[in-house]
Amino acid sequence: MSALRVLCLTSEYPPRVGGVATHVYELARALRTAGLAVTVVAPPWPGAALNEDHTLRYSPWLRAQPFHDLLLGRWCRQQLQRSPADLIHVHGLRPLRAALSTGLPVVFTNHTSGFLKTLAGGGARLQRLGKLLAGCAHILAPSEELAEASQRAGYQGPVSYLPNGVDATRFAPGHAPAIRASWGASGGELVAVIARRLVAKNGVVVAAQALAHTRPEVRFVFVGEGAERAAITEILARDGTRARAVLAGEAPNSAMPSIYQAADVALLPSLMEATSIAGLEAMACGLPLIGSAVGGIPALVTSGVNGLLVPRSDPQALADAVNALAADPARRARMGEASRAAVLEQFTWQGIARQTAAIFEAVVAQHRR
């Protein structure tokens, strides 16, 4: 049988930084390794190569609706005439309508917290979303919460929970003393890394508030940029904790293994979250996780085994969990080993790709009947 041909449409892709971009890149790479022919169609981004293997960049000259959908749909149909595919895999709502216009079966991965906001808002917008999803052959979701949200939006087709994955070869335990020293941590400090976009849903303000309640040897390192940076800076200045925090700015994914290897603990103070790729990367590097008990985070953190779960939006609870691990290095080490073991057992991209490919094959077989 010839290789399954997949056209992957995504609203986010490297060099843009973020969980969805990383997911699409790593899953496409793992699917190719598994024998599928995957071509990614992504919007342009500053720094993106013009000639990339297996990747096409598309930028419609009109981005307003409905022109974007019409133009992207026409472009996809022309591309499929040149290079036929068996199935379209869509990441993000923006390219979904265009994909559905091609007549090929569409698998949609429901990544985003924006979907949950639409669901909570109800009304005509939710009704439109339900009608749009009805055209999908299968929906995938990287958290049970998002899987259930697809059904609550009115989708009656098959929905599968498939967690995010991680490259456990590239992300592995190690040491990065030079990076740690650059953060001002060359002695007995505990370094907690918060590798998140600095936006409200990621709970980064909660982390900034928590620092004032932690032990004096604790340091927080924020890796990311976003609209909440000013609020974080203001909180740190107000609480007198600026000297115990590093705002490292945005880092490319290639730099992240060393960043995790320079830390002792990773924090996921999210207000909403799927199976966080940042959390998985930290786990693969052998770090315990302290995370909010929301969305897909409990799928990563078995509290007391490889980390601790805390209520969301609770700076004191977050600080208490950090303090508990700061006081017990041996417990941190055991939790870090458990994190790495969980990744190898459940969250490698190779395993996620095998499950995804099986769903693709079933969808294509059903479409051909």
GUNU-595060 format. One line per 8 residues: their letters; for each residue x, y, z of C-alpha. Coordinates in steps of 0.5 Angstrom, whole numbers. Example, Ala and Ser with C-alpha at 12.3 -4.5 7.8 and 13.67 -1.06 7.14 Angstrom:
BEGIN
as> 25 -9 16; 27 -2 14 $
# end
This chain:
BEGIN
msalrvlc> 0 0 0; 3 7 -2; 4 12 4; -2 16 6; -1 23 4; -3 28 9; -4 36 8; -3 39 14 $
ltseyppr> -6 46 15; -4 50 21; -5 57 24; 2 57 28; 9 54 26; 16 55 27; 20 60 28; 14 62 31 $
vggvathv> 15 60 39; 9 57 42; 6 50 44; 1 49 38; 7 51 33; 12 46 37; 6 41 36; 5 41 29 $
yelaralr> 13 41 27; 14 35 32; 8 31 30; 9 32 22; 16 30 23; 14 24 27; 9 22 22; 14 22 16 $
taglavtv> 19 18 20; 13 13 21; 12 13 13; 7 18 12; 8 23 7; 6 30 10; 6 37 7; 5 43 12 $
vappwpga> 2 49 10; 3 55 15; 3 62 15; 9 66 14; 13 69 20; 19 73 21; 25 69 20; 22 63 16 $
alnedhtl> 26 60 11; 23 61 4; 25 54 1; 23 49 7; 23 41 6; 16 39 7; 13 46 8; 9 51 4 $
ryspwlra> 8 58 6; 2 61 4; 0 69 6; -7 71 3; -7 78 1; -14 79 4; -14 77 11; -21 79 13 $
qpfhdlll> -27 74 13; -30 71 8; -24 73 3; -19 69 7; -23 63 7; -25 64 0; -17 65 -2; -14 60 2 $
grwcrqql> -19 55 0; -18 56 -8; -10 56 -6; -11 49 -3; -15 46 -9; -10 48 -14; -5 45 -9; -8 39 -9 $
qrspadli> -9 39 -16; -1 39 -17; 0 34 -11; -6 30 -9; -7 28 -2; -12 23 2; -13 27 8; -13 34 11 $
hvhglrpl> -10 35 18; -12 42 21; -9 46 27; -13 52 29; -20 54 27; -17 60 22; -16 55 16; -21 50 18 $
raalstgl> -27 53 13; -22 53 7; -20 46 9; -27 43 9; -28 47 2; -24 42 -1; -28 35 -1; -23 31 2 $
pvvftnht> -24 28 9; -21 33 15; -19 31 22; -19 38 26; -14 38 32; -17 43 37; -12 46 41; -14 52 44 $
sgflktla> -17 56 50; -20 60 45; -25 55 44; -27 54 51; -28 62 51; -33 61 45; -36 55 49; -37 59 55 $
gggarlqr> -40 65 51; -45 61 48; -50 64 43; -50 65 36; -42 65 36; -42 58 39; -48 56 34; -44 58 28 $
lgkllagc> -38 54 31; -42 48 32; -44 48 24; -37 49 22; -34 43 26; -40 38 23; -36 38 17; -30 35 20 $
ahilapse> -29 27 20; -25 26 26; -23 31 32; -17 30 36; -16 34 43; -10 34 47; -14 34 53; -20 31 56 $
elaeasqr> -23 38 57; -22 40 50; -25 33 47; -31 34 52; -32 42 49; -32 39 42; -38 35 44; -41 40 48 $
agyqgpvs> -41 45 42; -45 40 38; -40 36 34; -43 29 34; -38 25 30; -32 21 33; -27 25 38; -21 22 41 $
ylpngvda> -16 25 46; -9 25 44; -4 28 49; 2 32 46; 9 29 46; 16 31 47; 23 29 43; 26 25 49 $
trfapgha> 32 25 46; 33 32 45; 30 34 52; 34 30 57; 37 30 64; 43 34 64; 47 40 67; 48 47 65 $
pairaswg> 52 51 70; 53 57 66; 46 59 64; 45 58 72; 50 62 74; 48 67 69; 41 67 73; 45 69 79 $
asggelva> 44 62 82; 51 59 83; 50 57 90; 44 53 94; 39 57 91; 33 53 88; 31 55 81; 24 55 79 $
viarrlva> 23 56 71; 16 58 68; 17 57 61; 10 60 58; 8 66 54; 7 72 58; -1 72 57; -6 72 62 $
kngvvvaa> -9 65 61; -2 62 63; -2 64 70; 4 68 70; 2 74 74; 0 69 79; 7 66 79; 10 73 80 $
qalahtrp> 5 74 86; 7 67 89; 15 69 89; 14 74 95; 11 68 99; 17 63 98; 23 62 102; 29 67 101 $
evrfvfvg> 33 62 97; 28 61 91; 29 64 85; 24 64 79; 26 65 72; 20 67 67; 22 65 60; 17 68 55 $
egaeraai> 14 75 52; 7 77 52; 2 83 55; 3 81 62; 11 83 62; 9 90 65; 4 87 70; 10 82 73 $
teilardg> 15 87 73; 10 92 77; 9 86 82; 16 84 83; 18 91 84; 12 92 89; 13 86 93; 21 87 93 $
traravla> 22 80 90; 25 83 83; 32 81 85; 30 74 86; 27 74 79; 29 73 72; 25 76 66; 29 72 61 $
geapnsam> 25 74 55; 23 69 49; 28 63 47; 28 59 41; 26 52 42; 33 50 41; 35 53 47; 30 50 52 $
psiyqaad> 33 43 53; 39 47 57; 34 52 60; 31 46 63; 37 43 65; 39 49 69; 33 49 73; 31 45 79 $
vallpslm> 23 45 78; 18 47 73; 12 51 74; 5 51 70; 1 56 74; -4 56 68; -11 58 68; -13 54 63 $
eatsiagl> -8 49 59; -8 42 55; -3 37 56; 3 43 56; 9 42 51; 13 46 56; 11 41 62; 13 35 58 $
eamacglp> 20 38 56; 21 40 63; 19 33 65; 23 30 60; 29 34 63; 28 30 69; 24 36 73; 19 36 78 $
ligsavgg> 12 40 76; 8 44 80; 2 46 76; -5 48 77; -11 43 77; -14 45 71; -15 42 63; -9 37 61 $
ipalvtsg> -4 38 67; -7 33 72; -5 28 66; 2 30 67; 2 31 74; 1 25 79; 1 29 85; 6 27 90 $
vngllvpr> 10 22 85; 13 27 79; 10 34 82; 5 37 86; -2 40 84; -5 46 86; -11 50 86; -11 55 80 $
sdpqalad> -11 63 81; -8 61 88; -1 65 89; 0 62 97; -2 55 95; 3 55 89; 9 58 94; 7 53 99 $
avnalaad> 9 47 94; 15 51 92; 17 51 99; 16 44 100; 20 42 94; 26 47 96; 26 44 103; 27 37 100 $
parrarmg> 32 36 95; 32 28 95; 24 29 94; 25 33 88; 30 28 85; 25 22 86; 20 26 83; 25 28 77 $
easraavl> 26 21 76; 19 20 76; 17 25 71; 23 22 66; 20 15 66; 13 18 65; 15 21 59; 18 15 56 $
eqftwqgi> 12 11 58; 7 15 55; 9 22 52; 14 21 46; 12 24 39; 13 17 36; 8 14 40; 3 20 39 $
arqtaaif> 5 19 32; 3 12 31; -4 13 35; -5 19 30; -3 15 24; -8 10 26; -14 15 26; -12 18 19 $
eavvaqhr> -12 11 16; -19 9 19; -22 16 17; -19 15 10; -22 8 9; -29 11 11; -28 16 6; -27 11 1 $
r> -33 7 2 $
# end
